[in-house]
Amino acid sequence: MTIDEMIGGILDREGGFVDHPSDPGGATMFGITQAVARANGYTGPMRSLPKATAIEIYRREYIEKPGFLAVAEIDPLVAEELIDSGVNAGPQRARLWFQQALNVLNRRQKDYADIAEDGKIGPRSIAAFQALRRRRGEAKARQLMLKTLNGLQFMHYFGLAKGGTKFEDFMIGWMDSRIGGLA
């Protein structure tokens, strides 16, 4: 799977213009919030955000800056999950989930040393991911990472929605499209 295919999948899942009253992100187009669009130089109405601009923003803000290109070189499916999670819950949160997953999957440091959970995907995070893959095999490491990342993402959404908050409006959609919704 290529980066362009990942972005295409995000565009398909996010759809076009949305301005749901329960969404604190406000008006979005292709899943890009107005705040993110403005921070990236777009000044027009959100309903008119060009698809090409959305693709550039996704590449820069949700793939390159968070360090997910390095993950994509190793395992595109894990990278796709991280990128998609970053789009929906924020890239910083997705980076942190990746590090937390690596730390709970190392069998109390028997397989590889813990890494800092600082939300920065650098050489140590990548080395830990490679160590997990060597220890468990590529397919099993992928499965473990995807299950753990989905569990962390679910807990995030559950925390937002519990107690009848406005986020409950989105829980079924999150469950259908975000939790275990990717290949």
Buried (B, 14 or more C-beta within 10 A) or exposed (E): BEBEEBBBBBBEBBEEEBEEEEBEBEBBBBBBBBEBBEEBEBEEEBEEBEEEBBBBBBBEBBBEEBBBBBBBEBBBBBBBBBBBBBBBBBBEBBBBBBBBBBBBBBEEEEBBEBBEBEBBBEEBBBBBBBBBBEBBEEEEBBBBBBEBBBBBBBEBBBEBBEEEEEBBEBBEEBBEBBBBBBE
